[in-house]
Amino acid sequence: MKYAKFFKMATNKKIMEGVFAVNKPVGMSSAQVIRDCQAVFNPSALFAPLLAQEKALRDKESQYQKRRRGRAKRELQVKIGHGGTLDPLACGVLILGVGKGTKSLQNFLLCKKTYETVVVFGASTDTYDRVGRIIKKGNYDGITREQVETALETFRGKFKQMPPLYSSLKMEGKPLYEYAREGKPIPREIETRDVEVTELELTEWYEPGTHNHRWPTEEAEQSEKDLVGSVWQVAKKQAGGEEEPAQLTAEQEKQDTEAKAKADYNSKKREAEERVDDLVRDDVPSKKRKVEAKQEQQNDKGAEPLMSGALGVLPKGRGSDLIPPPPSPDTPFPWEGKGPPAAKIRMTVTSGFYVRSLCHDLGEKLGCGAMMAELCRSKQGEFAIGGDNCLEYSDLLKGEEVWAPKVESMLDLWNGVPPKKRASSPVAEATTAPEAGTTLEAVTAPQAATTSEPATATEPATTPAPPAAPEKAE
């Protein structure tokens, strides 16, 4: 066991557990942040006492208890979970619990959160953001800051919000986004959520031609546009506090029926093509071959070595680079002329709120369409970007002598340890750091051996959220 050399050193050191936050970068999943933290925490001197304690507890387990432990949980690693998933498109506060601190993460699912978002007007997408496909475009000429601020007034206070089609919610055991991807009609009405916006402010206004925010260049197929359009009609019918829309005309009913028929046809066509592919596909790879292929993929990453206390680059996991970066300023715009205006909006909201839905609904209110271009969670509960309890993700790459004192101070702050009684970090006293030239793969072998996701208080944005603990997708 590669951690054995730390255990003797860790005997008389304090156990580091508790809750702190990380400023998550754009393009990375919440689960990937956890994996990256484990990659640097596992071989560290700071968390060696925690791992030594866990090893001692496991040594006392019976054979039955050891067999019950899943293979992925047999390897020693720092236990980490998060207190509310953050969409890959978003940056900002991601609350993490370490050790026993994971038991406190449920408390953060219901707390208020503050977001800053950039809205681009003139088009709507299937995902309500800049990484989706365009469903429709609208006339944005004449849209002013005053009009937007007036429209925002309807989003203050308490109201019922419709989640986006591509959310992590389930309907009859199936995520809503699966219905959209397969082109199948929603089996029943989408449930709205009771939400509250306690603070809402337009902080910056970008006139046409003064910003670099764009619409996506890809447009959805007509059948998908028809399907999403029919779902949006359902949303308008269900909108709380609004009058029921007029009954559909014969022509509208015909169009709605044709849209559903096209979606059903496309779904059956794809299923037939998949069955044909199965008939001509080569033999199914065995479990051993799958493991070998996965190992080869990891070995081909060519990540630079990262030693404890040294600069380096974390190997990119499957949850990295999920979002394409914004286009460069010299990239041609997807419109003629100066283009649409944009706005930066700051809001404080309750749990379960979808920022992208507000952006989309704001565009519908103005009649021009809109989408979310940027999103940052600047505060969640008492954790805020730049605060004493929020670590910059980039610090993880600067070595243990940089991140360890900060994390220790944050965990002490969570545990109520007075500053004068806070012990010095064991980093400086560690004499058994990994030898020079040791690769990250070698240092974090226990982490690489597991194939399961770290236990979290809520799910990543790409997986459905449990009904018992609803959490927003942003």
Rosetta blueprint (number, residue, H / E / L):
1 M L
2 K L
3 Y L
4 A H
5 K H
6 F H
7 F H
8 K L
9 M L
10 A L
11 T L
12 N L
13 K L
14 K L
15 I L
16 M L
17 E L
18 G E
19 V E
20 F E
21 A E
22 V E
23 N E
24 K E
25 P L
26 V L
27 G L
28 M L
29 S L
30 S H
31 A H
32 Q H
33 V H
34 I H
35 R H
36 D H
37 C H
38 Q H
39 A H
40 V H
41 F H
42 N L
43 P L
44 S L
45 A L
46 L L
47 F L
48 A H
49 P H
50 L H
51 L H
52 A H
53 Q H
54 E H
55 K H
56 A H
57 L H
58 R H
59 D H
60 K L
61 E L
62 S L
63 Q H
64 Y H
65 Q H
66 K H
67 R H
68 R H
69 R L
70 G L
71 R H
72 A H
73 K H
74 R L
75 E L
76 L L
77 Q L
78 V L
79 K L
80 I E
81 G E
82 H E
83 G L
84 G L
85 T L
86 L L
87 D L
88 P L
89 L L
90 A E
91 C E
92 G E
93 V E
94 L E
95 I E
96 L E
97 G E
98 V E
99 G H
100 K H
101 G H
102 T H
103 K H
104 S H
105 L H
106 Q H
107 N H
108 F H
109 L L
110 L L
111 C L
112 K L
113 K E
114 T E
115 Y E
116 E E
117 T E
118 V E
119 V E
120 V E
121 F E
122 G L
123 A E
124 S E
125 T E
126 D L
127 T L
128 Y L
129 D E
130 R L
131 V L
132 G L
133 R L
134 I E
135 I E
136 K E
137 K E
138 G L
139 N L
140 Y L
141 D L
142 G L
143 I L
144 T L
145 R H
146 E H
147 Q H
148 V H
149 E H
150 T H
151 A H
152 L H
153 E H
154 T H
155 F H
156 R L
157 G E
158 K E
159 F E
160 K E
161 Q E
162 M L
163 P L
164 P L
165 L L
166 Y L
167 S L
168 S L
169 L L
170 K E
171 M E
172 E L
173 G L
174 K E
175 P E
176 L H
177 Y H
178 E H
179 Y H
180 A H
181 R H
182 E H
183 G L
184 K L
185 P L
186 I L
187 P L
188 R L
189 E L
190 I L
191 E L
192 T L
193 R E
194 D E
195 V E
196 E E
197 V E
198 T E
199 E E
200 L E
201 E E
202 L E
203 T E
204 E E
205 W E
206 Y E
207 E L
208 P L
209 G L
210 T L
211 H L
212 N L
213 H L
214 R L
215 W L
216 P L
217 T L
218 E L
219 E E
220 A L
221 E L
222 Q H
223 S H
224 E H
225 K H
226 D H
227 L H
228 V H
229 G H
230 S H
231 V H
232 W H
233 Q H
234 V H
235 A H
236 K H
237 K H
238 Q H
239 A L
240 G L
241 G L
242 E L
243 E L
244 E L
245 P L
246 A L
247 Q L
248 L L
249 T L
250 A H
251 E H
252 Q H
253 E H
254 K H
255 Q H
256 D H
257 T H
258 E H
259 A H
260 K H
261 A H
262 K H
263 A H
264 D H
265 Y H
266 N H
267 S H
268 K H
269 K H
270 R H
271 E H
272 A H
273 E H
274 E H
275 R H
276 V H
277 D H
278 D H
279 L H
280 V H
281 R L
282 D L
283 D L
284 V L
285 P L
286 S L
287 K H
288 K H
289 R H
290 K H
291 V H
292 E H
293 A H
294 K H
295 Q H
296 E H
297 Q H
298 Q H
299 N H
300 D L
301 K L
302 G L
303 A L
304 E L
305 P L
306 L L
307 M L
308 S L
309 G L
310 A L
311 L L
312 G L
313 V L
314 L L
315 P L
316 K L
317 G L
318 R L
319 G L
320 S L
321 D L
322 L L
323 I L
324 P L
325 P L
326 P L
327 P L
328 S L
329 P L
330 D L
331 T L
332 P L
333 F L
334 P L
335 W L
336 E L
337 G L
338 K L
339 G L
340 P L
341 P L
342 A E
343 A E
344 K E
345 I E
346 R E
347 M E
348 T E
349 V E
350 T L
351 S L
352 G L
353 F L
354 Y L
355 V H
356 R H
357 S H
358 L H
359 C H
360 H H
361 D H
362 L H
363 G H
364 E H
365 K H
366 L H
367 G L
368 C L
369 G L
370 A E
371 M E
372 M E
373 A E
374 E E
375 L E
376 C E
377 R E
378 S E
379 K E
380 Q E
381 G L
382 E L
383 F E
384 A E
385 I L
386 G L
387 G L
388 D L
389 N L
390 C E
391 L E
392 E E
393 Y H
394 S H
395 D H
396 L H
397 L H
398 K H
399 G L
400 E H
401 E H
402 V H
403 W H
404 A H
405 P H
406 K H
407 V H
408 E H
409 S H
410 M H
411 L H
412 D H
413 L H
414 W H
415 N L
416 G L
417 V L
418 P L
419 P H
420 K H
421 K H
422 R L
423 A L
424 S L
425 S L
426 P L
427 V L
428 A L
429 E L
430 A L
431 T L
432 T L
433 A L
434 P L
435 E L
436 A L
437 G L
438 T L
439 T L
440 L H
441 E H
442 A H
443 V H
444 T L
445 A H
446 P H
447 Q H
448 A H
449 A H
450 T L
451 T L
452 S L
453 E L
454 P L
455 A L
456 T L
457 A L
458 T L
459 E L
460 P L
461 A L
462 T L
463 T L
464 P L
465 A L
466 P L
467 P L
468 A L
469 A L
470 P L
471 E L
472 K L
473 A L
474 E L
